Amino acid sequence: MSELASKTCVPCRGGIPPLKGKELAEIHKQLPQFTDWKVINEHHVTRTFNFPDFKQGLEFVNRIGALAEEQGHHPDILLTWGKVEVTLWTHKVNGLTESDFIMAAKIENLNEPGAPSK
């Protein structure tokens, strides 16, 4: 488990600046599969997960949903046959916070072989 995945998402109340520049690059490198998670315009982070069928993708989406409720941090999720696209950003700051990367790391753990189904 990565250091990020061991943390808990913190609810954002706004009033803080979003991550930018060096600070954003450093936290991005902490993701276990940081090269698979793409930072887009320093605003959001996204990753596509591939599955052999719709059912396994849906099961993954359901695990993400349970995690999102537990953490109080909810990604945008697109489910299609054989593919799940996850996008994260913090709406209150209209950009990225540490919680987005914590959630990405936790989602990454859900995708590992042998990850528990909820």
SULTAWO-V931103 format. One record per residue. PSI is psi as a letter, one per 40 degrees, with the letter a starting at -180 (999 if undefined). Layout:
# SULTAWO-V931103
PSI
PSI
This chain:
# SULTAWO-V931103
h
i
d
d
d
e
i
h
i
h
h
h
e
a
e
i
i
i
h
i
b
d
d
d
d
d
d
d
e
e
h
d
f
d
d
d
h
h
h
h
f
f
d
i
h
i
i
h
h
i
i
e
i
d
d
d
d
d
d
d
d
d
d
d
d
d
d
d
d
d
e
f
h
h
i
h
h
h
h
i
h
e
h
h
h
h
h
i
i
h
d
d
e
f
a
i
i
d
d
d
d
d
d
d
d
d
d
d
d
d
e
i
h
e
h
i
i
999
